[in-house]
């Protein structure tokens, strides 16, 4: 440890509260940390890089794990955070699973603050379900500028410090803003230099430094607040450096005894970039930049690869995907690494928020319904959707919905290949989503060619998505790969029969219909071929038009299927207890 950092550590031990006074001066328009403490509900000003001479919070200085490290700074005085909605009254203590476990979720997005995909849903819904499993949950997120003002205004200032980050000792401001909602505490890591952009993800050149900062700042913030969890649950590559920081630079700090789980939501995105850049921005020890941990290829480092190597357990969002990613086709160049670490690999299928997705209480539907009146009410919702979108109004037609990001992962080239054969006078197709221009343009062309039978709504409209789920008879999910998939779960919740390819979570959640036993809850195909997709759709259409009573029975079975987070939360709790008996 350098003499300069030794002096810094002593200063922190002697007077940890002085860190706020040492913050760099800003223009008068920005309020000071002290002012923010007096008015905690007011937005705390963001700060950027700290000058070299400023005291630095060495929550984990650049020293080997066995060398003593400076104590974490004393936490600021606790302040009650604003509750948007009072949490539900918990069950009696003896009714909750025992023992209690504390879990810190670390990830890059979370509904309703910021969401670009399924990760945002998981970061929101799983912590809520874990609270019911007697887990004390704190969610740590970046404080992006794009978070809606109505949430920003209710955040409470919890404190701030400066943290060394880069290999040359460069330090940055770390602010902590807190928000409590539905029994879950959300702590936002604040730094204007990293998170002032309008989107959570920009490009790898910008994203690599910001998520190196975020991973280390999340651990430093936990030490700073003196909130020491049993388990740190990290999500996707943006949080994959957390296990490496924890077992090296933070090993001798209060948080060093926590266990880590890294969840792979989509292995295609890995945080792969040049090794010198990641080595500089992480400040991690040199011995981590080997092929066994971070290094990939000749001169690259892979953040996901390092996290997989150093975490205690790896989970994916379905059992099938856990097996698939150990193969060359699905492994995204990490299949050998995952096979090596297969002993700590688990698969747990996601759920959905059954309060948000409930056809009986959905105010966005023209005609809400439950399993008792789904057959008649679906006809009303279908007519309303046909009128809204300019389709031929006929409740007797079969409506196929497709709600998706328009990318090659989602099997859209298969849909394009068979769509002309679907338009037979008895079938309508409704597409909702945005994505690659090649697919957007193709669906627009189909709409112009088959007016009244095909609609391509190239945008994302939350209300329209609800109406499509409710009005469609079947939902197409022919993905090339699908770690879990949420659309097929939502479809079943709304009595809409899924037609899926047998991959990832689609295979785990959709049981193929058996015409001989009248069992199953959807239609499936295995190989990634357009002809097999067409065959699955035709099997569904045959049952729909010729044996409607059996089709309606399948609709009711789908609505009765438990697609909530309760089962997944119990499995995650079991993993937490496995790591911390």
Beta strands, then each sheet from edge to edge (+ up, - down):
strand 1: 49-50
strand 2: 101-106
strand 3: 135-142
strand 4: 156-164
strand 5: 171-181
strand 6: 184-190
strand 7: 231-235
strand 8: 259-264
strand 9: 272-274
strand 10: 295-296
strand 11: 300-302
strand 12: 313-316
strand 13: 345-347
strand 14: 398-403
strand 15: 427-432
strand 16: 454-457
strand 17: 474-477
strand 18: 497-501
strand 19: 522-525
sheet 1: 1+ 5- 4+
sheet 2: 1+ 5- 6+ 3+ 2+ 7+ 8+ 12+ 13+
sheet 3: 9+ 11- 10+
sheet 4: 16+ 15+ 14+ 17+ 18+ 19+
end
